[in-house]
């Protein structure tokens, strides 16, 4: 590729997954080039709620097996990443209370509690009276709930910024540009083309483009069913924040809605799960109404609250709820890492580590079989098994 740049590894996408991959590559002595279209963490990742938990919705069993490892990594990162990067990303561990308002919800939450207890986590069941004591600002009438202290939180944008800055300090480079295509020699990828016509040669390429990864289907010549799901979040004014300084987050687990006080960014309420909206990141009147209604199940004063901030993120979702992580069929040297839905912040560290392992060692100790990018092809598991980095 004459007149172009070169790198040992190119990571396409500067969201939380791409930045974590770059970060863990640098920790193993590799200096990747990250290509990002519109600014680090400026699309899906930086607009998320920043809840470091896999428990805000159903999580497939294969992905849940990675929870203990990625949770430990987050704890480790919280101890050193602010110093490595110079960025305080608001990490803190506060109680989370999940409440249920329906009998079906109570049965499902009991199952969730049993799973966490089996993992060795301390998750306590609450009666309605105990729930009101645990959440001083609760005005709703739940049937019960659980309290857990296994779900840290942070400011999502500041976390992406911290990981990117630490990666840069470790030798990673960042380049502005919109991905336009791949070049190859036979089945071996040789580089990336950017929309302005510039080219970057590389022997190893990672596609970590969040909800935009689905647009690579035609290029890669196999289905990549990653689609955007919009989630809207709102920040309450300090004067109408019902938490009154109580450091506890509360969820209407079965009917939707949460109130979450954060160390950085104030108290937020959320969230919607809107499919079929494409890449529209608009905050809508209907979305705002739905979020307020859900949060009002927990505290009735939310209906009169003043909103001082609003945002919408686009989660990359797949049909089966599992991400696409692993070698791309038919493209030697190309790895995909996308489709984490609302769990990208939580599973970012383990994904970054596993992909770095694949790129450097050709294998990883984490079980990525459920996440094979080729699983949606007819005979996908067999096809994916024949593909190597």
TAHUCOR-V9095 format. One record per backbone hydrogen bond with DSSP energy under -0.5 kcal/mol. NH is the residue of the N-H (numbers start at 1). CO is the residue of the C=O. If there is no record, write none. Layout:
NH&CO ; NH&CO
//
This chain:
4&1 ; 5&199 ; 7&201 ; 10&204 ; 11&33 ; 12&10 ; 12&206 ; 13&11 ; 13&35 ; 15&208 ; 19&15 ; 20&16 ; 21&17 ; 22&18 ; 23&19 ; 24&20 ; 25&21 ; 26&22 ; 27&23 ; 28&25 ; 29&26 ; 30&25 ; 32&30 ; 33&9 ; 34&173 ; 35&11 ; 35&33 ; 36&34 ; 36&175 ; 41&14 ; 42&39 ; 47&44 ; 48&45 ; 52&50 ; 52&152 ; 53&51 ; 64&60 ; 65&61 ; 66&63 ; 67&64 ; 70&66 ; 71&67 ; 72&68 ; 73&69 ; 74&70 ; 75&71 ; 76&72 ; 77&73 ; 78&74 ; 79&75 ; 79&76 ; 80&76 ; 80&77 ; 81&77 ; 84&80 ; 85&81 ; 86&82 ; 89&87 ; 92&153 ; 94&92 ; 95&247 ; 96&148 ; 97&249 ; 98&96 ; 98&146 ; 99&97 ; 99&251 ; 100&144 ; 106&102 ; 107&103 ; 108&104 ; 109&105 ; 110&106 ; 111&107 ; 112&108 ; 113&109 ; 114&110 ; 115&111 ; 116&112 ; 117&113 ; 118&114 ; 119&115 ; 120&117 ; 121&116 ; 123&121 ; 124&147 ; 126&145 ; 131&127 ; 132&128 ; 133&129 ; 134&130 ; 135&131 ; 136&134 ; 138&135 ; 139&298 ; 140&298 ; 143&100 ; 144&100 ; 145&126 ; 146&98 ; 147&124 ; 148&96 ; 149&122 ; 152&52 ; 153&92 ; 154&50 ; 155&89 ; 156&154 ; 157&46 ; 159&155 ; 160&156 ; 161&157 ; 162&158 ; 163&159 ; 164&160 ; 165&161 ; 166&162 ; 167&163 ; 168&164 ; 169&165 ; 170&166 ; 171&168 ; 172&167 ; 173&32 ; 175&34 ; 177&36 ; 179&177 ; 180&193 ; 181&193 ; 183&191 ; 185&188 ; 186&184 ; 188&185 ; 189&187 ; 189&332 ; 190&183 ; 191&183 ; 192&200 ; 193&181 ; 194&198 ; 195&178 ; 197&194 ; 200&192 ; 201&5 ; 202&190 ; 203&8 ; 204&8 ; 205&333 ; 206&10 ; 207&335 ; 208&12 ; 208&206 ; 212&209 ; 213&210 ; 214&211 ; 215&212 ; 216&213 ; 217&214 ; 220&216 ; 221&217 ; 222&217 ; 226&224 ; 227&225 ; 227&317 ; 229&315 ; 230&274 ; 231&313 ; 233&311 ; 234&269 ; 235&309 ; 236&267 ; 237&306 ; 240&237 ; 241&238 ; 242&240 ; 244&241 ; 246&243 ; 247&245 ; 248&246 ; 249&95 ; 250&259 ; 251&97 ; 252&257 ; 253&99 ; 253&251 ; 254&99 ; 256&252 ; 258&270 ; 259&250 ; 260&268 ; 262&266 ; 266&262 ; 268&260 ; 269&234 ; 270&258 ; 271&232 ; 272&232 ; 274&230 ; 275&273 ; 276&228 ; 280&277 ; 281&279 ; 284&282 ; 288&284 ; 289&285 ; 290&286 ; 291&287 ; 292&288 ; 293&289 ; 294&290 ; 295&291 ; 296&292 ; 297&293 ; 297&294 ; 298&295 ; 299&295 ; 302&299 ; 303&300 ; 304&301 ; 305&302 ; 307&305 ; 308&235 ; 308&306 ; 309&235 ; 311&233 ; 313&231 ; 315&229 ; 315&313 ; 316&341 ; 317&227 ; 317&315 ; 321&318 ; 324&338 ; 325&323 ; 325&371 ; 326&336 ; 328&334 ; 331&328 ; 332&187 ; 333&388 ; 334&331 ; 335&205 ; 336&326 ; 337&207 ; 338&324 ; 341&316 ; 343&340 ; 344&341 ; 347&343 ; 348&344 ; 351&347 ; 352&348 ; 353&349 ; 354&350 ; 355&351 ; 356&352 ; 357&353 ; 358&354 ; 359&355 ; 360&356 ; 361&357 ; 362&357 ; 362&358 ; 363&357 ; 368&366 ; 371&368 ; 372&369 ; 375&372 ; 376&373 ; 377&374 ; 380&377 ; 383&379 ; 384&380 ; 385&381 ; 386&382 ; 386&383 ; 387&384
//
